Amino acid sequence: MTVYDATTDVDVVVIGAGQAGLSAAYHLRRRGLAPYTGFVVLDADDAPGGAWAHRSPSLRMATVHGFHDLPDFELPPPDPAAPAREVVPGYFAAYEAKHALPVVRPVRVRSVSSRPDGRLLVATDAGDWSARALVNATGTWTRPFLPYYPGRFTGRQLHYADYRGPAEFAGQRVLVVGGGASAIQVLSEVAAVAETVWVTRREPVYRDGPFTEESGRAAVAMVEQRVREGLPVRSVVSVTGLGPSVAYRRAEQLGALHRRPMFDRLTEHGVAWGDTELAVDAIVWATGFRPEVGHLAPLGLRTNGGGIRLDGTRAVDDPRVHLVGYGPSASTIGANRAGRSAANGIVKLLGAPVPV
């Protein structure tokens, strides 16, 4: 017989204290779950901030690709020139304190599995927790995606997750790979100090004018459909197109938005399209991220299509599990809404009528 004496029992475990995890924690507390006994938030980082704490120091609040306040606490108007990696983590820290959220850190979750008694076992490097329900808010930052191309480049290669600003590329020729907001940020900065070459797998999609509520709903619906079918998720940004942001306008002014098609292979000194080779000093892969859900593998949630089927935020194949910051909620405004939806679904599952 298995003994769980060393395991801490709670009703709900939230994994991750980024925007989606904090939103879920706020709504769980608002619905009456007690901190530390009713629910707990396990965060792998040493301090508040989530992925924002790891962004490039060169990313300023003026060039952040959209940010929405957490529920019931506005972000004070920041200095547009302030580094986002300082402003947002400071805001998250104040939010945790204001709402007395039970965040335990650093705690790295190793796996989530089912116990014979119907509870979930959350195994970590700092002890185990058991819970009746789980909110997974682990995001994507810890899983940068690097596509495979044949050949070998002997120069420097780095993913956007490791990009720390343009200064180290001064005077070089830099290849930037990717068609999203991250690539535009890199181009807008590096093109001021170096020669840049921009390549994308598909022709970039440009969006003129503001991003309206209606267009936002349409974009989210496209991503939600893939999630419902259990297909690998695409980001909301991938279907909204590139809009007129500060970084976009700067890159355009620098003449950095002359896109080339994707190369065929890597070479020792650069990349090649057929018989045409281009020598470069460095390659920045702004090729996105994948959801960090490997710790959920024991639950068997992945479909043959490679994704996890969701109904809203609830995992179709295990109603105890909600995913926030995943697919259609992988944006700051989507994360807020998903946190509320997950909390409401969990309260309904637990059968505990609690005040709003």
Secondary structure as the mmCIF struct_conf table of DSSP 4:
data_model
#
loop_
_struct_conf.conf_type_id
_struct_conf.id
_struct_conf.beg_label_comp_id
_struct_conf.beg_label_asym_id
_struct_conf.beg_label_seq_id
_struct_conf.end_label_comp_id
_struct_conf.end_label_asym_id
_struct_conf.end_label_seq_id
TURN_TY1_P TURN_TY1_P1 ASP A 5 ALA A 6
STRN STRN1 THR A 7 ASP A 9
BEND BEND1 ASP A 11 ASP A 11
STRN STRN2 VAL A 12 ILE A 15
BEND BEND2 GLY A 18 GLY A 18
HELX_RH_AL_P HELX_RH_AL_P1 GLN A 19 ARG A 30
TURN_TY1_P TURN_TY1_P2 ARG A 31 GLY A 32
HELX_LH_PP_P HELX_LH_PP_P1 LEU A 33 ALA A 34
STRN STRN3 PRO A 35 PRO A 35
TURN_TY1_P TURN_TY1_P3 TYR A 36 GLY A 38
STRN STRN4 PHE A 39 LEU A 42
BEND BEND3 ALA A 44 PRO A 48
HELX_RH_3T_P HELX_RH_3T_P1 GLY A 50 HIS A 54
BEND BEND4 ARG A 55 ARG A 55
TURN_TY1_P TURN_TY1_P4 PRO A 57 SER A 58
STRN STRN5 ARG A 60 ARG A 60
HELX_RH_3T_P HELX_RH_3T_P2 MET A 61 THR A 63
BEND BEND5 HIS A 65 HIS A 65
HELX_LH_PP_P HELX_LH_PP_P2 ASP A 69 ASP A 69
STRN STRN6 LEU A 70 LEU A 70
TURN_TY1_P TURN_TY1_P5 PRO A 71 ASP A 72
STRN STRN7 PHE A 73 PHE A 73
HELX_LH_PP_P HELX_LH_PP_P3 GLU A 74 PRO A 76
TURN_TY1_P TURN_TY1_P6 PRO A 80 ALA A 81
BEND BEND6 ALA A 82 ALA A 82
STRN STRN8 PRO A 83 PRO A 83
HELX_RH_AL_P HELX_RH_AL_P2 ALA A 84 LYS A 98
TURN_TY1_P TURN_TY1_P7 HIS A 99 ALA A 100
STRN STRN9 VAL A 103 VAL A 104
BEND BEND7 PRO A 106 PRO A 106
STRN STRN10 VAL A 109 SER A 114
TURN_TY1_P TURN_TY1_P8 PRO A 116 ASP A 117
BEND BEND8 GLY A 118 GLY A 118
STRN STRN11 LEU A 120 THR A 124
TURN_TY1_P TURN_TY1_P9 ASP A 125 ALA A 126
STRN STRN12 GLY A 127 ALA A 131
BEND BEND9 ARG A 132 ARG A 132
STRN STRN13 ALA A 133 ASN A 136
BEND BEND10 THR A 140 THR A 140
TURN_TY1_P TURN_TY1_P10 TRP A 141 THR A 142
BEND BEND11 ARG A 143 ARG A 143
STRN STRN14 PRO A 144 PRO A 144
BEND BEND12 PRO A 150 GLY A 151
BEND BEND13 GLY A 155 GLY A 155
STRN STRN15 ARG A 156 HIS A 159
HELX_RH_3T_P HELX_RH_3T_P3 TYR A 160 ASP A 162
BEND BEND14 PRO A 166 PRO A 166
HELX_RH_3T_P HELX_RH_3T_P4 ALA A 167 PHE A 169
TURN_TY1_P TURN_TY1_P11 ALA A 170 GLY A 171
BEND BEND15 GLN A 172 GLN A 172
STRN STRN16 ARG A 173 VAL A 177
BEND BEND16 GLY A 179 GLY A 180
HELX_RH_AL_P HELX_RH_AL_P3 ALA A 181 VAL A 190
TURN_TY1_P TURN_TY1_P12 ALA A 191 VAL A 193
BEND BEND17 ALA A 194 ALA A 194
STRN STRN17 GLU A 195 THR A 200
BEND BEND18 ARG A 201 ARG A 202
HELX_LH_PP_P HELX_LH_PP_P4 GLU A 203 VAL A 205
STRN STRN18 TYR A 206 TYR A 206
BEND BEND19 GLY A 209 GLY A 209
HELX_RH_AL_P HELX_RH_AL_P4 GLU A 213 ARG A 228
TURN_TY1_P TURN_TY1_P13 GLU A 229 GLY A 230
HELX_LH_PP_P HELX_LH_PP_P5 LEU A 231 VAL A 233
BEND BEND20 VAL A 236 VAL A 236
HELX_RH_AL_P HELX_RH_AL_P5 VAL A 237 THR A 240
STRN STRN19 LEU A 242 LEU A 242
HELX_RH_AL_P HELX_RH_AL_P6 VAL A 246 GLN A 253
TURN_TY1_P TURN_TY1_P14 LEU A 254 GLY A 255
STRN STRN20 ARG A 259 PRO A 261
HELX_LH_PP_P HELX_LH_PP_P6 MET A 262 PHE A 263
BEND BEND21 ASP A 264 ASP A 264
STRN STRN21 ARG A 265 LEU A 266
BEND BEND22 GLU A 268 HIS A 269
STRN STRN22 GLY A 270 TRP A 273
TURN_TY1_P TURN_TY1_P15 GLY A 274 ASP A 275
STRN STRN23 THR A 276 ALA A 279
BEND BEND23 ASP A 281 ASP A 281
STRN STRN24 ALA A 282 TRP A 285
STRN STRN25 PHE A 289 PHE A 289
HELX_RH_3T_P HELX_RH_3T_P5 GLY A 294 LEU A 299
STRN STRN26 ARG A 302 ARG A 302
TURN_TY1_P TURN_TY1_P16 ASN A 304 GLY A 305
BEND BEND24 GLY A 306 GLY A 307
STRN STRN27 ILE A 308 ILE A 308
STRN STRN28 LEU A 310 ASP A 311
TURN_TY1_P TURN_TY1_P17 GLY A 312 THR A 313
STRN STRN29 ARG A 314 ALA A 315
TURN_TY1_P TURN_TY1_P18 VAL A 316 ASP A 317
STRN STRN30 ASP A 318 LEU A 323
BEND BEND25 GLY A 325 TYR A 326
HELX_RH_3T_P HELX_RH_3T_P6 GLY A 327 SER A 329
BEND BEND26 SER A 331 SER A 331
HELX_RH_AL_P HELX_RH_AL_P7 THR A 332 LEU A 350
TURN_TY1_P TURN_TY1_P19 GLY A 351 GLY A 351
#
